Amino acid sequence: MLFHKLIHPDLLRVLARAGHTSKVLIADGNYPARSTLGPNAELVSLNLSPGVVNCVQVLEAVADAVPIETANTMSYVEPGPYSLKSDPPNWAEYRRILKDVELQPLERFAFYKAVATPELVLTVQTADQGLYANLLLTVGVRTK
């Protein structure tokens, strides 16, 4: 019997093989997950219907199962049709869950480049409808 929140067998299988510096992408419903998949990554689609499952729910489960060292978000743009004047709502939830891990925004194409590396082991495609909800996690070191 597992003691953490994560029970999805495919996610558990991939995360069990991940080590320090492995990367996990939690992608929102608008993210081009298939075309930006890294060469060593597996894609798990959890996009059941709009908003179900969302990025916050996936982060809660993943953060309960593995240590998180760094967290990169995709920077939001200020001019244009998808502009925001302040942080996306999901970011406050990410900060709450990750506690001492500072969110480090990356420009959109730098984010895509970071995802396309051999270190990416898993992309979880959600159905999150929030703008700029993508989150790239780096697995940390287990100390207990």
N, C-alpha and C positions, 0 to 999 in steps of 0.2 A: 504494500500500500504506500502511495506517495504522500509526502507531508507538505508539499508545496502546491500552489494553485494550478500549475501547468500540468495538464493531463493529455494533451493532444499527442498521439504517438509519433507522428512525423516530426513535429517540432522537438520533442524529447530526443528522438534518435539523432537529429542533426546537432542539437545543442550538447548532447553527451560527448560528441566527437570534437566539438569546438574547444579550442584552447585559448590561452592568453593572446590577445591581439586579433583574434577572429572577429569578424564583423557580421552584424545582423541588421537587416533593414526591415523596419516596420513601415510599410507603404500605404498611403491613403488611396482612396478609390479612383483618383485621377492620375496616379503615378503610372508611367509606362514600364511596368515591372518586367515584362518579357524582353523588351528590347534593350534594357539596361542591366540585365542579369550578368553578374560576374562569371568568369570561366569556371569557378569551383562551387558556385552557389546552387542551391535547390530553391525552387519556388513552391510555396505552399499558399494556395488561394483560400482565404477565409471570407470572401466577399459573397455572402449569402443573399443579401438584398441591401438597398441603400441604407447606410448607417449601421448595418449589422454584419459583421463584427466591426468595432472601431479600433483605432490605434491605441487609445488609452487602455482599453480592456486587454489588448495584446501585451502592451508594456507592463501592466500589472502582473500578468502571468509570467512573462519572461524575466522580469526583474526579481521575482520571487524565486526563480530557479537558478539563475546564474549571476555572478558579480558583474557589475557594469563599471567600466573604467572611464569611458568618455561617451558623450552623446552629441551628435551633430544634427542640427535641423537644417532645413532648406530656407535660406534668407527670403523674406518676402519683399516684394517690390513696392515702391511708394507711388510711382506714376503708372497708369495703365488700367485695364479693365479688372485686373485681379489685385489691385493695390490695397494695402492696409496701412493705417496710420499708427498702429501699435501691434504688439505681439499677438499672434493668433491665439484663440481661447485654449486650444490643446496645450500650448506651451506651459501654462500655469499648472495644468494637471501633470505634465511631464516633470516639472520642477518638484511638485509635491511627492511624486512617486520616487524620483531619483535622489531626493534630499540633498546630498553633498556633491552631486555631479552637476557641474555647470553646463548649460546648453551652449554649444558652440555653433553658431550659424555659418553655413557655407553658401556662397553664391550658387545659383541653380546649376550651372554647367560644372562648377567645381564639385558640387554634390554628386552629380551624375558620374563624374570621373572617379570620385572616392568610392562609389558603389561598384564600379566596373573592375575593381581590383581583385587579384587572386585571394585576398584575405576575406572577401565576402563569402560566407558559408550558407547564408539563409536569407531569403526575401519572403516576408509574410505580407501578402496582398490582402488588405482589408477593404471594407466598403465605406470607410470613413469619408464623409462628405465635406469635412472642414478643409479650408484652404491652408496650404503649407503645414500639413499634419505629418509629413514624412519625418522619420527619425532613424538615424544610422547609429547603432550602438557598437562600441568596442568592448569585447569581453575582457574582464579584468582577471585578477588572480584570486583564487579561493584561499582564504586564510584559516578556515576552520575545518 
